[in-house]
């Protein structure tokens, strides 16, 4: 009897934790796992559209844009790191209440809830558009979106540790697919497409960096993952290397596209990198290898979307004071599926939204709010450094 009671006493708390999925889980990930998540979050969806968006403004000098855009990401990383070191056991929603008060903190939480909802919707829409136009033309986009959401919802239920481990598995495949594209497309590159260099000066490059800067600013995810991470002193260094790696890959991505298609076609085509992939041929045996490449790309997008989906659910649960984020997973997914059927119905509208409306919206949550919170914490002497 005694042994039975002991076993029940051990099993009970564990099952409760697993069922409720507390808002700050006892599960931890390493700083290197965070870096992998950050790299895939920045790269996964932007890799297809960033050449077109940057070439529209910077032309053949678009490959210089990621170096400036990465600076905005480093600024977001610095702000969130400073905030989280003041409140090491809290996420952004929790310490915003400490800094700004209960009601203003709740408004900030609702804002981030909307941010993650819009963020998730854009990912779903891009995946559905790519699959529909290039692989599955006879399948309705809403059905593709629904299937994608259902697959990723399973990962959301499993929690952050499973998402991080999946990212470690997907990263080598994603990098290998990109390097394979560079290798097989190398023979078609034309250096003359980069001339004249800096034709319009630095101003077009600075303007073009605004949009990809919002993708680098996605390292705001740190503000929600910090309590989960081991060895928190290593976070800024690991995050910096992830941003630097993403900048290098973006530069290679834009260079490859411009060198093959030229700046005009790159700017005019909605998904120019996909066009490069479709024309890759490996001898006379392997043709149309884009099916393999898109499978690897979708693997990376699954990791990104599952992470943002998870953070959206956790944020929603935190705002409304629920003990479990899992109760909101299905309703959150249904909202996304419904939105994908009615909003931004083609790639032109999607690219227009990403170019014109997403950056100012994203910068509010990636730079403005963290900056104001840090300034208020310092002035009001809130957090660890005030003690």
C-alpha positions in Angstrom: 0.0 0.0 0.0 2.8 2.4 0.9 4.5 1.7 -2.4 1.3 2.3 -4.3 0.7 5.6 -2.6 4.3 6.7 -3.4 3.8 5.8 -7.1 0.5 7.7 -7.2 2.1 10.7 -5.5 4.8 10.8 -8.1 2.5 10.2 -11.1 -0.1 12.8 -10.1 1.9 16.0 -10.3 3.7 14.9 -13.5 0.4 14.1 -15.3 -1.0 17.4 -14.1 1.9 19.4 -15.5 1.7 17.5 -18.8 -2.1 18.1 -19.0 -2.1 21.7 -18.1 1.0 22.8 -19.9 1.8 25.6 -17.5 2.5 29.0 -19.0 6.1 29.0 -18.0 6.9 25.3 -18.5 9.5 23.6 -16.5 10.9 22.3 -19.8 14.1 24.0 -20.8 16.0 24.4 -24.0 19.6 25.3 -24.6 20.9 28.6 -25.9 22.1 26.8 -29.0 18.6 25.5 -29.6 17.3 29.0 -29.3 19.9 30.1 -32.0 18.6 27.4 -34.3 15.0 28.4 -33.8 15.9 32.1 -34.4 17.8 31.3 -37.6 14.9 29.3 -39.1 12.4 31.9 -37.9 14.2 34.6 -39.8 15.1 32.6 -42.9 12.3 30.1 -43.6 9.6 32.2 -45.2 11.6 35.3 -46.3 14.0 33.3 -48.5 11.5 33.1 -51.3 10.4 36.8 -51.4 13.4 38.8 -50.1 15.2 39.0 -53.5 12.1 40.5 -55.2 11.3 43.0 -52.4 14.9 44.3 -52.1 15.6 44.4 -55.9 12.6 46.6 -56.4 14.3 49.4 -54.5 18.0 48.6 -54.6 18.3 46.9 -58.0 21.6 45.1 -58.6 22.9 46.4 -55.2 20.2 44.4 -53.3 22.7 41.9 -52.0 24.2 44.6 -49.7 20.8 45.1 -48.0 21.0 42.2 -45.4 24.1 43.8 -43.7 22.0 46.8 -42.8 18.9 44.9 -42.0 20.8 42.6 -39.6 21.6 45.7 -37.5 17.9 46.2 -36.8 17.7 42.6 -35.6 20.7 43.1 -33.3 19.0 46.1 -31.8 15.9 44.1 -31.1 18.1 41.3 -29.6 19.9 43.8 -27.4 16.6 45.3 -26.1 15.0 42.0 -25.3 18.2 40.7 -23.7 18.4 43.8 -21.4 14.7 43.4 -20.4 14.9 39.7 -19.8 18.0 40.1 -17.6 16.0 42.4 -15.4 13.2 39.9 -15.2 14.9 36.5 -15.8 11.9 34.3 -14.8 9.3 36.3 -16.7 8.2 36.6 -20.3 7.3 39.9 -21.9 3.6 39.7 -21.0 4.4 39.2 -17.4 7.1 41.9 -16.9 5.1 44.4 -18.9 2.5 44.3 -16.1 5.3 44.9 -13.6 6.6 47.8 -15.5 3.5 49.4 -16.9 0.8 48.3 -14.5 -2.0 45.8 -14.7 -4.3 47.5 -17.2 -1.6 48.9 -19.6 0.2 45.6 -19.3 -2.9 43.8 -20.4 -3.3 46.1 -23.4 0.3 45.3 -24.4 -0.5 41.6 -24.0 -3.5 41.9 -26.3 -1.3 43.8 -28.8 1.2 40.9 -28.9 -1.7 38.4 -29.2 -2.8 40.2 -32.4 0.8 40.4 -33.5 1.3 36.6 -33.3 -2.1 36.1 -35.0 -1.2 38.2 -38.0 2.3 36.7 -38.1 0.9 33.2 -38.1 -1.6 34.1 -40.8 1.1 35.5 -43.1 3.1 32.2 -42.8 0.0 30.1 -43.6 -0.9 32.2 -46.5 2.5 32.0 -48.1 2.7 28.3 -47.7 -0.8 27.8 -49.2 0.1 30.1 -52.2 3.4 28.3 -52.9 1.8 24.8 -52.7 -1.2 25.9 -54.8 0.6 27.7 -57.6 3.6 25.4 -58.1 2.7 21.9 -56.9 -1.0 21.3 -56.2 -3.1 23.5 -58.6 -6.2 21.3 -58.3 -6.3 21.6 -54.5 -8.2 24.6 -53.0 -5.8 26.9 -51.0 -8.0 26.9 -48.0 -7.7 23.1 -47.8 -3.9 23.3 -48.0 -3.9 25.9 -45.3 -6.2 23.8 -43.1 -4.0 20.7 -43.5 -0.8 22.7 -42.7 -2.4 24.1 -39.6 -3.6 20.7 -38.4 -0.1 19.2 -38.8 1.6 22.1 -36.9 -1.0 22.1 -34.1 0.3 18.7 -33.0 3.7 20.3 -32.4 2.1 23.1 -30.5 0.4 20.6 -28.1 3.8 19.0 -27.6 5.5 22.2 -26.4 8.7 24.1 -26.8 11.1 21.3 -26.2 9.7 19.2 -29.1 9.7 22.3 -31.4 13.4 23.0 -30.5 14.5 19.4 -31.1 12.6 19.3 -34.4 14.4 22.5 -35.4 17.8 20.9 -34.8 16.8 18.0 -37.1 15.5 20.3 -39.9 18.4 22.9 -39.9 21.0 20.6 -41.6 18.4 19.7 -44.3 17.5 23.4 -44.9 21.2 24.4 -45.1 22.0 21.5 -47.4 19.2 22.3 -49.8 20.3 25.9 -50.0 23.9 24.9 -50.7 22.8 22.4 -53.3 20.9 25.1 -55.1 24.0 27.3 -55.1 26.2 24.4 -56.4 23.9 23.4 -59.3 23.0 26.9 -60.3 26.6 28.2 -60.2 27.2 27.6 -64.0 24.4 30.0 -64.9 25.6 33.0 -62.9 26.6 36.2 -64.8 28.7 38.7 -62.9 27.7 41.4 -65.3 24.3 41.5 -63.7 25.8 43.2 -60.6 27.1 46.2 -62.6 27.1 49.1 -62.2 27.7 48.8 -58.5 26.0 51.3 -56.2 24.4 53.0 -59.2 22.0 55.0 -57.0 24.3 55.4 -54.0 23.5 54.2 -50.5 20.0 55.7 -50.2 18.2 52.9 -52.1 20.0 50.2 -50.1 19.0 51.9 -46.8 15.4 52.1 -48.0 15.4 48.5 -49.1 16.6 47.4 -45.7 13.4 48.4 -44.0 11.4 45.3 -45.0 14.0 42.6 -44.3 14.8 44.5 -41.1 11.3 43.5 -39.9 12.2 39.8 -40.5 15.5 40.2 -38.5 13.4 41.8 -35.8 11.6 38.5 -35.4 14.2 37.8 -32.7 11.5 39.4 -30.4 10.6 35.7 -29.8 13.4 35.8 -27.2 11.2 38.0 -25.0 8.8 35.0 -24.7 11.4 32.1 -24.7 13.9 33.6 -22.2 12.5 31.8 -19.1 12.8 28.5 -20.9 16.5 28.8 -21.8 19.4 27.3 -19.9 22.7 29.3 -19.5 21.0 32.6 -20.1 24.4 34.5 -20.2 25.0 32.8 -23.6 21.8 34.0 -25.2 23.0 37.2 -26.7 26.1 35.6 -28.2 24.2 32.7 -29.6 21.5 35.1 -30.9 24.1 37.3 -32.6 25.6 34.4 -34.4 22.2 33.3 -35.6 21.5 36.8 -37.0 24.9 36.9 -38.6 24.3 33.5 -40.2 20.9 34.6 -41.5 22.5 37.8 -43.0 25.1 35.7 -44.8 22.4 33.3 -46.2 20.2 36.3 -47.2 23.2 37.8 -49.0 23.8 34.6 -50.9 20.1 34.2 -51.6 19.9 37.6 -53.2 23.2 37.3 -55.0 22.3 34.0 -56.5 18.9 35.3 -57.8 20.3 38.5 -59.2 23.3 36.8 -60.9 21.0 34.4 -62.7 17.8 36.3 -63.4 19.2 39.9 -63.4 17.8 42.7 -61.3 14.8 43.5 -63.5 13.3 40.0 -63.6 14.1 39.5 -59.9 12.2 42.7 -59.0 9.2 41.9 -61.3 8.7 38.3 -60.3 6.9 37.6 -57.0 8.9 34.5 -56.1 12.2 34.9 -58.1 14.1 32.4 -56.0 11.5 29.7 -56.8 12.0 30.5 -60.5 15.7 29.8 -60.0 15.0 26.5 -58.4 12.6 25.4 -61.1 15.2 25.7 -63.8 17.9 23.7 -62.1 18.9 20.6 -64.0 21.3 17.9 -62.8 22.6 16.4 -66.0 19.9 14.7 -68.0 18.8 12.4 -65.2 17.5 14.7 -62.5 15.1 17.3 -63.8 12.5 19.4 -61.9 14.2 18.9 -58.5 12.1 21.7 -57.0 9.8 19.1 -55.5 12.6 17.9 -53.2 13.6 21.5 -52.5 10.1 22.6 -51.6 9.8 19.6 -49.2 12.9 20.7 -47.3 11.7 24.3 -47.4 8.3 23.3 -46.0 10.1 21.4 -43.2 11.7 24.7 -42.1 8.5 26.6 -42.4 6.7 24.0 -40.3 9.2 24.7 -37.5 8.7 28.5 -37.8 5.0 28.4 -37.9 4.7 25.9 -35.0 6.9 28.2 -32.9 4.8 31.3 -33.7 1.6 29.4 -33.3 2.8 28.2 -29.9 3.8 31.7 -28.8 0.4 33.0 -30.0 -1.4 30.4 -27.9 0.8 31.0 -24.8 0.4 34.8 -25.1 -3.4 34.5 -25.4 -3.6 32.2 -22.3 -1.3 34.6 -20.4 -3.5 37.6 -21.3 -6.7 35.9 -20.1 -5.1 34.2 -17.1 -5.7 30.6 -18.2 -3.6 27.9 -16.6 -3.2 26.0 -19.9 -2.4 27.3 -23.3 -3.6 24.1 -24.9 -7.3 25.0 -24.6 -6.7 27.8 -27.2 -4.7 25.8 -29.8 -7.7 24.6 -31.8 -9.7 27.9 -31.8 -6.5 29.8 -32.7 -6.0 27.4 -35.6 -9.6 27.7 -36.8 -9.3 31.5 -36.9 -6.2 31.2 -39.0 -7.9 28.8 -41.4 -10.9 31.1 -41.8 -8.7 34.1 -42.4 -6.7 32.4 -45.0 -9.8 31.8 -47.0 -10.9 35.4 -47.1 -7.8 37.6 -46.9 -4.9 38.2 -49.3 -6.1 35.9 -52.0 -3.0 35.9 -54.2 0.8 36.3 -54.1 0.6 39.9 -55.4 -1.5 41.0 -52.5 0.6 39.1 -50.0 3.9 40.7 -51.3 2.2 44.1 -51.2 1.2 43.6 -47.6 4.7 42.3 -46.7 6.3 45.3 -48.4 4.0 48.2 -47.3 2.1 47.3 -44.2 3.9 44.5 -42.3 7.2 46.5 -41.5 5.6 49.5 -39.6 3.2 47.1 -37.9 6.0 44.7 -36.9 8.4 47.4 -35.8 5.9 48.6 -33.2 6.2 45.2 -31.4 9.9 44.4 -32.3 11.4 47.8 -31.4 9.0 50.5 -30.1 7.3 48.6 -27.3 10.5 46.8 -26.0 12.4 50.1 -26.2 9.7 51.9 -24.1 9.5 49.1 -21.6 13.3 49.1 -21.1 13.3 52.9 -20.7 10.4 52.7 -18.2 12.1 49.9 -16.3 15.3 51.9 -16.0 13.6 55.2 -15.0 11.3 53.5 -12.5 14.1 51.2 -11.2 12.1 48.0 -11.8 13.6 44.6 -12.1 16.7 42.9 -10.8 19.1 45.9 -11.2 16.8 48.0 -8.9 17.5 45.5 -6.1 
